Amino acid sequence: MSEEKYTCHDCGKVLENDEEYMPYKVGPEIYVKCKACHQKDPILKNYQQTEVYSRVVGYIRPVKQWNKGKQAEFGDRKEYVAEDEKGSNCGCSCC
């Protein structure tokens, strides 16, 4: 095992140098699971980054494909939620 510290993908535990783990190579990324998490579920799940789509200049495309200026504008955007007459945001009795 190398001196590199790994963190379990599922439980977030920092693995010690002598601890067993299961590596998963997904493209250029390497994910690891500790032995206990691998025994619970050997399938690697929830490892892809979420791709955000939004409208720019009339059509929808992934934000990461926008130029740097448009990405900065997207980061500066604020989302507003309109309140109904009761003052709640979602319209149900929970708010």
GROMACS elastic network, one bead per residue, 0.5 to 0.9 nm:
[ bonds ]
;  ai    aj funct       b0    kb
    1     4     6  0.81885   500
    1    17     6  0.66615   500
    1    18     6  0.74149   500
    2     5     6  0.82028   500
    2    17     6  0.73832   500
    3    17     6  0.66257   500
    4    17     6  0.79051   500
    5    14     6  0.70117   500
    5    15     6  0.64635   500
    5    16     6  0.70187   500
    5    17     6  0.71808   500
    6    13     6  0.84775   500
    6    14     6  0.59298   500
    6    15     6  0.54701   500
    6    16     6  0.78669   500
    6    17     6  0.87467   500
    6    21     6  0.89249   500
    6    31     6  0.84913   500
    6    32     6  0.69931   500
    6    33     6  0.89128   500
    7    10     6  0.88034   500
    7    11     6  0.83551   500
    7    12     6  0.55884   500
    7    13     6  0.54917   500
    7    15     6  0.57685   500
    7    31     6  0.82997   500
    7    32     6  0.68110   500
    7    33     6  0.76304   500
    7    34     6  0.81332   500
    8    11     6  0.57247   500
    8    13     6  0.52487   500
    8    14     6  0.64472   500
    8    15     6  0.69910   500
    8    21     6  0.81794   500
    8    31     6  0.76678   500
    8    32     6  0.54057   500
    8    34     6  0.54504   500
    8    37     6  0.80775   500
    9    12     6  0.58006   500
    9    13     6  0.81661   500
    9    31     6  0.62833   500
    9    32     6  0.57833   500
    9    33     6  0.55138   500
    9    34     6  0.81143   500
    9    37     6  0.88123   500
    9    44     6  0.83711   500
    9    47     6  0.83550   500
   10    13     6  0.82717   500
   10    32     6  0.85948   500
   10    33     6  0.65505   500
   10    34     6  0.82454   500
   10    37     6  0.66772   500
   10    38     6  0.88942   500
   10    44     6  0.85729   500
   10    45     6  0.85989   500
   11    33     6  0.82061   500
   11    34     6  0.82480   500
   11    37     6  0.73191   500
   12    33     6  0.89187   500
   13    34     6  0.77469   500
   14    34     6  0.89174   500
   15    18     6  0.81956   500
   15    19     6  0.61276   500
   15    20     6  0.81325   500
   15    21     6  0.79013   500
   15    34     6  0.71668   500
   16    19     6  0.52501   500
   16    20     6  0.85635   500
   17    20     6  0.84953   500
   19    34     6  0.79345   500
   19    35     6  0.82587   500
   20    33     6  0.89890   500
   20    34     6  0.65601   500
   20    35     6  0.59071   500
   21    32     6  0.64103   500
   21    33     6  0.55889   500
   21    35     6  0.52336   500
   21    36     6  0.87887   500
   21    38     6  0.79561   500
   22    31     6  0.84257   500
   22    32     6  0.54478   500
   22    33     6  0.52454   500
   22    34     6  0.64630   500
   22    35     6  0.68520   500
   22    38     6  0.69513   500
   22    42     6  0.87726   500
   23    30     6  0.66386   500
   23    31     6  0.58221   500
   23    33     6  0.66427   500
   24    29     6  0.83253   500
   24    30     6  0.55647   500
   24    31     6  0.50091   500
   24    32     6  0.58460   500
   24    33     6  0.81029   500
   24    44     6  0.75329   500
   25    28     6  0.71135   500
   25    29     6  0.58968   500
   25    31     6  0.63472   500
   25    32     6  0.86084   500
   26    29     6  0.52599   500
   26    30     6  0.61150   500
   26    31     6  0.75581   500
   26    47     6  0.85060   500
   27    30     6  0.79262   500
   31    44     6  0.84457   500
   31    47     6  0.81349   500
   32    44     6  0.88996   500
   33    36     6  0.80233   500
   33    37     6  0.60145   500
   33    38     6  0.57664   500
   33    42     6  0.85045   500
   33    44     6  0.83605   500
   34    37     6  0.54638   500
   34    38     6  0.61403   500
   34    39     6  0.86654   500
   35    38     6  0.51097   500
   35    39     6  0.61542   500
   35    40     6  0.87094   500
   36    39     6  0.51988   500
   36    40     6  0.63437   500
   36    41     6  0.88081   500
   37    40     6  0.50419   500
   37    41     6  0.61805   500
   37    42     6  0.74630   500
   38    41     6  0.52029   500
   38    43     6  0.76622   500
   38    44     6  0.87044   500
   39    42     6  0.60971   500
   41    44     6  0.78515   500
   44    47     6  0.71694   500
   45    48     6  0.84028   500
   46    49     6  0.82625   500
   48    51     6  0.87486   500
   51    62     6  0.64902   500
   51    63     6  0.76434   500
   51    64     6  0.78079   500
   52    61     6  0.84085   500
   52    62     6  0.56421   500
   52    63     6  0.58288   500
   52    64     6  0.77461   500
   53    60     6  0.63392   500
   53    61     6  0.53079   500
   53    63     6  0.55824   500
   53    64     6  0.85786   500
   54    59     6  0.81683   500
   54    60     6  0.53265   500
   54    61     6  0.60332   500
   54    62     6  0.65292   500
   54    63     6  0.63661   500
   54    74     6  0.87591   500
   55    58     6  0.63541   500
   55    59     6  0.53253   500
   55    61     6  0.66395   500
   55    62     6  0.87511   500
   55    63     6  0.86845   500
   56    59     6  0.57226   500
   56    60     6  0.62534   500
   56    61     6  0.74238   500
   56    63     6  0.87004   500
   56    66     6  0.83219   500
   56    70     6  0.79997   500
   57    60     6  0.83870   500
   60    63     6  0.88927   500
   61    64     6  0.86657   500
   61    65     6  0.73141   500
   61    66     6  0.79962   500
   62    65     6  0.55646   500
   62    66     6  0.71933   500
   63    66     6  0.53471   500
   63    67     6  0.86902   500
   63    70     6  0.84242   500
   63    71     6  0.65988   500
   63    74     6  0.80691   500
   64    67     6  0.80407   500
   64    68     6  0.89157   500
   64    71     6  0.73589   500
   65    71     6  0.86843   500
   66    69     6  0.80136   500
   66    70     6  0.60262   500
   66    71     6  0.60115   500
   67    70     6  0.55511   500
   67    71     6  0.62619   500
   67    72     6  0.87772   500
   68    71     6  0.50491   500
   68    72     6  0.61774   500
   68    73     6  0.87038   500
   69    72     6  0.51518   500
   69    73     6  0.63431   500
   69    74     6  0.87162   500
   70    74     6  0.61482   500
   70    75     6  0.86431   500
   71    74     6  0.50011   500
   71    75     6  0.62747   500
   71    76     6  0.87582   500
   72    75     6  0.50612   500
   72    76     6  0.63702   500
   72    77     6  0.89174   500
   73    76     6  0.50918   500
   73    77     6  0.64586   500
   74    77     6  0.52953   500
   74    78     6  0.87723   500
   75    78     6  0.83145   500
   81    89     6  0.66020   500
   81    90     6  0.88407   500
   82    88     6  0.87700   500
   82    89     6  0.65148   500
   82    90     6  0.88937   500
   83    86     6  0.76216   500
   83    87     6  0.53425   500
   83    88     6  0.54903   500
   83    90     6  0.76790   500
   83    91     6  0.82247   500
   84    87     6  0.54041   500
   84    88     6  0.58567   500
   84    89     6  0.64547   500
   84    90     6  0.79180   500
   84    91     6  0.66487   500
   85    88     6  0.76023   500
   86    89     6  0.87573   500
   86    91     6  0.81050   500
   87    91     6  0.87535   500
   87    95     6  0.83030   500
   88    91     6  0.60030   500
   88    92     6  0.76492   500
   88    93     6  0.82732   500
   88    94     6  0.84328   500
   88    95     6  0.52684   500
   89    92     6  0.82522   500
   89    95     6  0.69403   500
   90    93     6  0.85854   500
   90    94     6  0.84096   500
   90    95     6  0.71927   500
   91    94     6  0.83905   500
   91    95     6  0.77320   500
   92    95     6  0.66086   500
